[in-house]
Amino acid sequence: MRLPDSFKRFFAWRDQLPAPVAVGLRAAFLALAPLLAFFLVEGAWRESFDDFQWAFLLPNVFLYALVLAVFYLLGQRSRVSIALYLAVFLVVGIAFHFVFEFKGQPILPADVLAAGTALSVGAGYSYQMDERLWATVTAFALYCIALFVLVPRRRMTLKGHGVCTALGVVALAATGAFFVNFDLDEGFDFRIENWMPGYSFAQYGTFLGFASLAQDVSVPVPAGYSADRAREILADAQERAVQAGETEALKEEAPVVIVVMNETFSDLSSLAGDNAAAFELPECRRIMAQSQEAGTALVSVLGGGTCNSEFEFLTGCSMALQGGGYYPYMYQEFSNAQTLPRYLASLGYETTAIHPNLASNWQRDRIYPEMGFDRFLSIDEFADAQLVRGNVRDLSAYEKVLQVIEGSDGPQFVFCITMANHSGYDDDVEAEFLEELTEGEDPALVEGLSQEQRVYSHLIRLADADLGQFVDQLDALSRPVALCFFGDHQPTVSEGLFAQATGETLDDARKQGDLARLASAYEVPYFVWQNAAMREGAGAAGGASGGETTGDAPAADEPTSLCYLQAQTLRAAGLPLSPFQELLLQTRTEYPLLNSFGFEKDGSWQQWGPADAEPRALNDYAVATYYQLYGQED
């Protein structure tokens, strides 16, 4: 394509502009680039700048300028290097936009390492441009057009290229040294709240918030930690259990232990008002009424981050001890950690993990062997499974569990993570799915619900029905079985229902520091149940209060936190507990509600982290947990 002569004459005139004018134009565009980069990221995901504290504009622009210096110098001070720099932040802004839309939370440092997992499940979402994205794309396009039209080209000598490259390397090293050695939150006097990173990003800026969290990805050491003190705490917990007569010996016929972490399984009926019936879980409630322990469990994630829920259960470690924006599966090594599968293996159990998705998601193909699982059955084992929206139906996952336990007469531990309820809830598959599930259904059941809420309603009722069928199959088995069931987190669709029910959004609750109200968005159902063979055998295990319970007696509505649930499961299964599991139950007695943003005591919520020496019981728990996971070689 040939340019018109008028354009050629203009560009020739532009390239011959006096040096001061050319330098001034280039300087102006360079000065504007960090500000535009700030807008491309912030403008893509923010609805407004009302929450932004403008005193933090300069620190953010400074960080953007550091990156620009690297791009510009390594890019030989070319116009293309500036455009590429801005293109990178345009993509970052678009990514933040969709992650906020789907998860209600920002991209965090560990999300970058988990990009493969995100891509594998991202096809289930619907991606549409809105006015915010169009505004950022338009700003980027106009800037680039003006940059290439108005700024003269620069011709450099070989020596000039060498100087630019050398300066670029120096800029890269200096930028890296700055991020490693300069404590951003202390230096700029701000703090990212672990339980509300999205609002913190809105206050202080995305780049500043993200970089601050990236500086704190290591596991903090609890106040007063030492290996000796941890061993003393564990010995004391064991002694208290012995004195209370709460220790068990391994039974001759050890029960099968099954744990199901059901994707996005939650009871939203209390939030749905006139649509409560659309979210009711009759089978789950029936089973809870027959369980040894049941109620709501407090988790640390919302809308995503499944791996953190399974981490809490399998290790007994609350995410309160891990720091904000952190996924242990992406950073940690568990070969020496004292995990639930490793402990059960020490009791003679075969240990199997099941998840009908890619084995590489959240690095489970690495993590599970390190944790002590003998085998891991992933999506490759589900070639003939029933599918729901392209995901393996819960019933097929449960059939795989039954196949595993039927394959051996020895003690078995099976940890199953389902997939059918996974978001998003508005992709192109939904029309056929909805038509199939709504056949013969009363339209009034979901009247007034959004498309996403309707889809989730159908999914959760299907999951509930599959759960009931699975439990009935377990109840018919002749060998004793203990089943622990819980949801990994609530779906993002709960946010809209929360706002309708309470008159405020979750963001409002975060901004106000209303942890009690916020906690309701982090509750999921749980139960620990025994089948008939186990109930009719040696008698039911102690319930939540430690007393005798019959299989027909309804369990108390006992709140708990996911970090305690492994110990509750083993107690209900009548298995001996390790000193650490005894400590979990003792800590739960005082602080039943504990997650990444705080703890509840006597109806009052408080923030807490591993740097806090008080309350002493939580600090003891933190010290022992750190030892269990990281201190065994001290």
Salt bridges, closest charged atoms under 4 A:
ASP15 OD1 - ARG14 NH2 2.95
ASP15 OD2 - ARG153 NE 3.24
GLU42 OE1 - ARG46 NE 2.67
ASP51 OD2 - LYS511 NZ 2.92
GLU101 OE1 - HIS97 NE2 3.41
ASP111 OD1 - LYS103 NZ 3.83
ASP130 OD2 - HIS97 NE2 3.50
ASP130 OD2 - ARG132 NH2 3.22
GLU193 OE1 - ARG191 NE 3.99
ASP228 OD1 - ARG231 NH2 2.72
ASP236 OD2 - ARG240 NE 3.15
GLU248 OE1 - LYS251 NZ 3.58
GLU263 OE2 - HIS489 NE2 3.65
ASP267 OD2 - ARG285 NH2 3.08
GLU283 OE1 - ARG286 NH2 2.66
GLU293 OE2 - ARG571 NH2 2.80
GLU293 OE1 - ARG588 NH1 3.62
GLU310 OE1 - ARG364 NH2 2.76
GLU370 OE1 - ARG366 NH1 3.00
GLU430 OE2 - ARG389 NH1 3.50
GLU441 OE2 - HIS458 ND1 3.57
GLU441 OE2 - ARG461 NH1 2.94
ASP466 OD1 - ARG393 NH2 2.82
ASP472 OD1 - ARG286 NH2 3.29
ASP475 OD1 - ARG535 NH1 3.50
ASP488 OD2 - HIS489 NE2 3.24
GLU504 OE2 - ARG517 NH1 3.28
ASP507 OD1 - ARG510 NH1 3.04
ASP620 OD1 - ARG229 NH2 2.57
ASP620 OD1 - ARG616 NE 2.91
